[in-house]
Structure formats: structure tokens, C-alpha cells
Amino acid sequence: MNIEIRTDKHINGNERLIEYVRSELKDEFGRYSEKITHFEVHLSDENGERGGSDDKRCMIEARPAGFKPIAVSHKAGNIDHAIHGAIDKLKRRVEHTFVKTEPQRGQKPNWSEKDDTIADDLEN
């Protein structure tokens, strides 16, 4: 799982912040480490030096193998809340994406013909 983190000129992208974001992503998405190949995180302060409420923004793009990229963003009053808000949104979207592709309870899995032959042999 590759994780890229970028900041704008108003956010100090120090090593502590980078390791914090990496740790949070690994904690939340560790179970999908085989399915998600890449994360891109963009942290920004939309108002810069002027300040303001909810001006910190975190945008995260996840690239699940075999699927289109999934991107979410969240604005908050501080960078920590922006990061966690975006991670929560991304977690829901990723889980929804992977649940849609799994066979539902009581349905036959979507196997290829070769696998279907094996399944027929097991049933007989």
C-alpha cells in the first residue's frame, strides 16, 4: 500500500504529520491492504493567513485494484478533524464498493466455467 501525502504552502508538512496520516490510514484500511494499491492525501488551508472556520481541507484518493479511484474530501476547523472526517467518508465508500462486488448471502458465487465444473463435481 503506497501512501503519498502533499500539503499546500500554508500547512507544515513535517515528518510528524506525515507519519500520523500514514498511521491513521494503515489502521483504518489495513484489512484492505491487498485490495487498495495507492492513497493520495492532499492537505490544504483554503483561507491561508486570513483564517476562518472550516478552512482546513483534507482530500484523499484511494485506488482499489480493479476499480475506479475513490476520492473524498472533508473541511473542518483544524487539520486533525479534516483528516478524520475524510478517512471516515472514505471508509464508508470503500466498504460500499467492496460489498457490492461480493456475492450476497444465498447467491452462487460468480465463478468461471472451470470453477463451475469443480463446483458441479463437489455437488455430485
Backbone torsions as a table, in degrees:
resi	resn	phi	psi	omega
1	MET	NA	112.7	179.8
2	ASN	-91.8	133.4	-178.5
3	ILE	-126.3	118.9	175.8
4	GLU	-109.3	135.7	-179.6
5	ILE	-127.4	127.5	179.4
6	ARG	-127.2	147.0	177.7
7	THR	-129.4	157.6	173.7
8	ASP	-86.2	-177.0	-174.7
9	LYS	-71.5	-10.7	-179.1
10	HIS	-95.5	-10.3	179.0
11	ILE	-110.0	125.6	178.7
12	ASN	-77.3	105.4	-178.5
13	GLY	-84.8	58.6	-178.8
14	ASN	-75.4	169.1	-176.7
15	GLU	-61.1	-35.7	179.7
16	ARG	-62.5	-44.8	178.3
17	LEU	-65.1	-43.3	-179.5
18	ILE	-62.3	-45.3	178.8
19	GLU	-66.5	-35.2	177.6
20	TYR	-62.7	-48.2	-179.4
21	VAL	-63.6	-44.7	178.2
22	ARG	-58.9	-44.0	-179.5
23	SER	-62.7	-44.2	179.9
24	GLU	-63.5	-42.4	179.0
25	LEU	-65.4	-42.8	179.3
26	LYS	-64.8	-38.7	177.9
27	ASP	-63.5	-44.8	-175.3
28	GLU	-78.8	-31.6	-173.2
29	PHE	-118.1	14.6	180.0
30	GLY	-57.3	-36.5	-179.1
31	ARG	-69.9	-15.4	177.7
32	TYR	-103.6	16.3	-174.3
33	SER	-59.8	-26.6	177.7
34	GLU	-80.6	-22.7	-173.8
35	LYS	-99.8	-26.5	-179.3
36	ILE	-106.7	121.4	-175.0
37	THR	-91.7	-26.2	-170.4
38	HIS	-154.1	142.1	171.3
39	PHE	-124.0	138.6	170.1
40	GLU	-122.3	126.1	-179.1
41	VAL	-118.7	128.9	176.9
42	HIS	-120.4	121.7	178.9
43	LEU	-111.2	131.7	-179.0
44	SER	-146.5	158.3	174.0
45	ASP	-114.7	105.7	-170.5
46	GLU	-69.7	-26.5	180.0
47	ASN	-100.7	-5.4	178.7
48	GLY	60.5	-132.8	-176.4
49	GLU	-72.9	-15.8	-178.4
50	ARG	-70.6	-22.0	-179.4
51	GLY	75.8	-167.5	-179.3
52	GLY	131.1	164.6	-179.7
53	SER	-88.3	148.6	178.9
54	ASP	51.0	44.8	179.8
55	ASP	-105.0	-2.4	176.2
56	LYS	-89.4	132.5	-174.8
57	ARG	-128.6	136.3	174.5
58	CYS	-123.5	122.9	175.8
59	MET	-115.9	128.3	179.1
60	ILE	-124.2	132.2	173.9
61	GLU	-117.4	126.5	176.6
62	ALA	-110.2	142.6	178.1
63	ARG	-118.4	93.5	176.7
64	PRO	-74.5	139.8	179.4
65	ALA	-62.0	127.4	177.4
66	GLY	83.3	4.1	-179.2
67	PHE	-129.8	165.5	173.2
68	LYS	-70.2	152.2	176.8
69	PRO	-59.7	149.2	178.3
70	ILE	-115.5	123.8	-179.1
71	ALA	-124.0	138.7	176.5
72	VAL	-138.3	159.1	173.1
73	SER	-143.8	157.5	179.6
74	HIS	-147.4	136.0	176.4
75	LYS	-107.9	143.2	179.2
76	ALA	-153.9	175.9	-179.4
77	GLY	-75.3	-24.1	175.8
78	ASN	-138.4	163.9	-172.5
79	ILE	-67.0	-33.6	179.5
80	ASP	-63.3	-45.9	178.8
81	HIS	-66.6	-35.3	178.0
82	ALA	-64.7	-42.2	179.5
83	ILE	-63.4	-49.8	-176.7
84	HIS	-68.1	-34.5	176.3
85	GLY	-63.9	-43.0	178.9
86	ALA	-67.6	-40.7	178.7
87	ILE	-62.6	-42.3	178.5
88	ASP	-61.7	-44.6	178.2
89	LYS	-62.5	-44.0	-178.7
90	LEU	-64.8	-39.6	179.9
91	LYS	-59.9	-44.8	178.5
92	ARG	-62.8	-42.5	-179.4
93	ARG	-67.0	-41.4	179.7
94	VAL	-65.4	-46.7	179.4
95	GLU	-60.6	-41.6	178.8
96	HIS	-63.1	-41.4	179.7
97	THR	-62.1	-46.2	-177.1
98	PHE	-75.2	-32.1	178.8
99	VAL	-67.3	-36.4	-179.9
100	LYS	-62.4	-27.9	-176.4
101	THR	-91.7	-12.2	179.7
102	GLU	-81.8	146.4	177.0
103	PRO	-65.2	138.8	179.0
104	GLN	-75.5	158.6	179.5
105	ARG	-56.0	129.5	178.5
106	GLY	88.9	-8.5	178.1
107	GLN	-92.7	150.3	176.0
108	LYS	-76.5	133.9	179.0
109	PRO	-60.1	153.3	-179.8
110	ASN	-83.6	81.0	-178.9
111	TRP	-92.8	161.3	174.1
112	SER	-78.6	173.7	-178.9
113	GLU	-59.6	-40.8	-179.6
114	LYS	-60.9	-45.8	178.4
115	ASP	-65.9	-34.5	179.5
116	ASP	-63.0	-38.1	177.4
117	THR	-63.1	-41.6	178.3
118	ILE	-64.2	-41.8	179.0
119	ALA	-63.3	-39.5	178.0
120	ASP	-63.9	-41.2	179.0
121	ASP	-62.9	-37.0	-179.9
122	LEU	-69.7	-34.5	-179.1
123	GLU	-71.2	-30.1	-176.7
124	ASN	-86.7	NA	NA
